[in-house]
């Protein structure tokens, strides 16, 4: 049954409500505007959330890739052979500083994204576990682990370490495992960044657009 403005006003009169000049079309238009505003606000919220998540995943990907490169460099036998010939460990120390820097940024980024991607919490715990297992060896060259899992570096102690000690600590299983894990984290972060963008396209902008197609009153 089609409801006319007269019928609507009669209903308001019976209910003891003031009629004034409000019509059924006015009410429906108000509801339509309110609904569109709600959908628009939802769209904006989704857009902001999507951008933040995508930025976090991209930051994680970059940190993990840098960590992998540093770990691979330290796992190169040639690096230590060259240092033994020259008697200079500066290049090794530089890579070690990079390793600590990117390890920390990766662990922090994993924590920041663990709410949206629970797998990242597992990755973070694995990183922390790897460093914990090598705690004494790392301390011997000036690298210690904080309570939150991140690392600190005593540059003077690192520079004082001889080539053989540096190779023993940084040129073997520890950096090999770090490289492997960082590669997995970088790949996962890349996939998640793409997934966030696709999800937003599916239920963000397009959701608002599709909803308006079924707006009978607009």
C-alpha positions as CSV (number, residue, x, y, z in Angstrom):
1,X,0.0,0.0,0.0
2,X,1.4,3.4,-1.0
3,X,1.6,5.8,1.9
4,X,0.7,9.4,1.0
5,X,1.7,12.6,2.7
6,X,-2.0,13.0,3.8
7,X,-2.0,9.6,5.4
8,X,1.3,10.3,7.1
9,X,0.0,13.6,8.5
10,X,-3.2,11.9,9.7
11,X,-1.1,9.4,11.6
12,X,1.0,12.2,13.2
13,X,-2.3,14.0,14.2
14,X,-3.7,10.9,15.9
15,X,-0.4,10.5,17.8
16,X,-0.7,14.1,19.0
17,X,2.4,15.2,17.1
18,X,2.7,18.6,15.5
19,X,2.3,18.4,11.7
20,X,3.7,21.8,10.7
21,X,4.9,21.5,7.1
22,X,6.7,18.2,7.4
23,X,5.8,15.8,4.6
24,X,6.5,12.1,4.2
25,X,9.0,13.0,1.6
26,X,10.9,15.2,4.0
27,X,11.2,12.4,6.5
28,X,12.3,9.9,3.9
29,X,14.8,12.5,2.6
30,X,16.1,13.0,6.1
31,X,16.6,9.3,6.7
32,X,18.3,8.9,3.3
33,X,20.7,11.8,4.0
34,X,21.5,10.4,7.5
35,X,22.1,7.0,6.1
36,X,24.4,8.3,3.4
37,X,26.3,10.3,6.0
38,X,26.8,7.2,8.1
39,X,28.0,5.3,5.0
40,X,30.3,8.1,4.1
41,X,31.8,8.2,7.6
42,X,32.3,4.5,7.5
43,X,34.0,4.9,4.1
44,X,36.4,7.5,5.5
45,X,37.1,5.4,8.6
46,X,37.9,2.4,6.4
47,X,40.1,4.5,4.2
48,X,42.2,5.8,7.1
49,X,42.5,2.4,8.7
50,X,43.5,0.9,5.3
51,X,46.2,3.5,4.8
52,X,47.6,3.0,8.3
53,X,47.7,-0.8,8.0
54,X,49.2,-0.6,4.5
55,X,51.9,1.8,5.7
56,X,52.7,-0.4,8.6
57,X,53.1,-3.5,6.4
58,X,55.2,-1.6,3.9
59,X,57.5,-0.4,6.8
60,X,57.7,-4.0,8.0
61,X,58.6,-5.3,4.6
62,X,61.4,-2.7,4.2
63,X,62.8,-3.4,7.6
64,X,62.8,-7.2,7.0
65,X,64.4,-6.8,3.6
66,X,67.2,-4.6,5.1
67,X,67.7,-7.1,7.9
68,X,68.0,-10.0,5.4
69,X,70.6,-8.1,3.4
70,X,72.6,-7.3,6.5
71,X,72.4,-10.9,7.7
72,X,73.5,-12.3,4.3
73,X,76.4,-9.9,4.2
74,X,77.6,-11.0,7.6
75,X,77.2,-14.6,6.6
76,X,79.6,-14.2,3.7
77,X,83.0,-16.0,4.3
78,X,84.7,-13.5,2.0
79,X,83.9,-10.7,4.4
80,X,86.0,-12.3,7.1
81,X,88.7,-13.4,4.8
82,X,89.2,-9.8,3.6
83,X,89.2,-8.6,7.2
84,X,91.9,-11.1,8.1
85,X,94.1,-10.0,5.2
86,X,93.7,-6.3,5.9
87,X,93.5,-6.5,9.7
88,X,90.5,-4.1,9.5
89,X,87.1,-5.1,10.9
90,X,85.3,-1.9,10.1
91,X,83.2,-3.4,7.4
92,X,82.1,-6.2,9.6
93,X,81.3,-3.7,12.4
94,X,79.2,-1.6,10.0
95,X,77.2,-4.6,8.9
96,X,76.7,-5.6,12.6
97,X,75.4,-2.1,13.4
98,X,73.0,-2.4,10.5
99,X,71.9,-5.8,11.6
100,X,71.0,-4.5,15.1
101,X,69.2,-1.5,13.6
102,X,67.1,-3.5,11.2
103,X,66.5,-6.3,13.7
104,X,65.0,-3.8,16.1
105,X,62.8,-2.0,13.5
106,X,61.6,-5.4,12.3
107,X,60.7,-6.6,15.8
108,X,58.9,-3.3,16.5
109,X,57.0,-3.4,13.2
110,X,56.0,-7.0,13.9
111,X,54.5,-5.9,17.2
112,X,52.7,-3.0,15.6
113,X,51.0,-5.3,13.1
114,X,50.4,-8.3,15.3
115,X,46.8,-7.2,16.1
116,X,45.8,-7.3,12.4
117,X,48.0,-10.2,11.5
118,X,48.4,-12.7,14.4
119,X,51.1,-14.6,12.5
120,X,53.4,-11.6,13.0
121,X,53.4,-12.2,16.8
122,X,54.7,-15.7,16.1
123,X,57.5,-14.2,13.9
124,X,58.3,-11.6,16.6
125,X,58.6,-14.3,19.2
126,X,60.8,-16.4,16.9
127,X,63.2,-13.4,16.3
128,X,63.4,-12.8,20.1
129,X,64.0,-16.5,20.7
130,X,66.9,-16.6,18.1
131,X,68.6,-13.7,19.9
132,X,68.0,-15.2,23.3
133,X,69.6,-18.5,22.2
134,X,72.8,-16.6,21.2
135,X,72.7,-14.3,24.3
136,X,76.2,-15.1,25.6
137,X,77.9,-15.1,22.2
138,X,76.3,-11.8,21.3
139,X,77.4,-10.3,24.6
140,X,81.0,-11.1,23.8
141,X,80.9,-8.6,20.9
142,X,78.8,-6.0,22.6
143,X,75.3,-6.9,21.6
144,X,72.7,-7.4,24.4
145,X,69.0,-8.1,24.4
146,X,66.5,-5.9,26.2
147,X,63.4,-7.2,28.0
148,X,61.2,-6.2,25.0
149,X,63.3,-8.4,22.8
150,X,65.1,-5.6,20.9
151,X,68.9,-5.3,20.9
152,X,71.4,-2.8,22.1
153,X,75.0,-2.4,20.8
154,X,78.2,-1.3,22.5
155,X,80.1,0.0,19.6
156,X,83.4,0.1,21.4
157,X,83.2,-3.5,22.5
158,X,82.2,-4.5,19.0
159,X,85.3,-2.7,17.5
160,X,87.6,-4.4,20.0
161,X,86.5,-7.9,19.0
162,X,88.9,-9.8,16.8
163,X,88.0,-11.2,13.4
164,X,87.8,-14.8,14.6
165,X,85.3,-13.9,17.3
166,X,83.2,-11.8,15.0
167,X,83.1,-14.7,12.4
168,X,82.2,-17.2,15.1
169,X,79.3,-15.1,16.4
170,X,78.0,-13.4,13.2
171,X,79.2,-15.7,10.3
172,X,77.2,-18.8,11.0
173,X,73.9,-20.2,12.0
174,X,72.6,-17.1,13.8
175,X,72.7,-14.8,10.8
176,X,71.6,-17.7,8.5
177,X,68.5,-18.2,10.5
178,X,67.9,-14.4,10.7
179,X,68.1,-14.2,6.9
180,X,65.7,-17.0,6.4
181,X,63.1,-15.6,8.8
182,X,63.5,-12.1,7.5
183,X,62.7,-13.3,4.0
184,X,59.5,-15.0,5.2
185,X,58.5,-11.9,7.1
186,X,59.1,-9.6,4.1
187,X,57.1,-11.8,1.8
188,X,54.2,-12.0,4.3
189,X,54.2,-8.3,4.8
190,X,54.0,-7.7,1.1
191,X,51.0,-10.1,0.8
192,X,49.3,-8.4,3.7
193,X,49.8,-4.9,2.3
194,X,48.2,-6.1,-1.0
195,X,45.4,-7.8,0.9
196,X,44.6,-4.6,2.9
197,X,44.3,-2.6,-0.4
198,X,42.1,-5.3,-2.0
199,X,39.9,-5.5,1.1
200,X,39.4,-1.7,1.1
201,X,38.5,-1.8,-2.6
202,X,36.0,-4.6,-1.9
203,X,34.2,-3.2,1.1
204,X,35.3,0.4,1.4
205,X,34.7,2.7,-1.6
206,X,32.8,0.1,-3.6
207,X,30.6,-0.7,-0.6
208,X,29.5,2.9,-0.4
209,X,29.0,3.0,-4.1
210,X,27.0,-0.2,-4.2
211,X,24.9,0.8,-1.2
212,X,23.8,4.0,-3.0
213,X,22.5,1.9,-5.9
214,X,19.8,0.6,-3.5
215,X,19.0,4.0,-2.0
216,X,15.3,4.2,-3.1
217,X,14.8,7.6,-1.6
218,X,17.9,9.5,-3.0
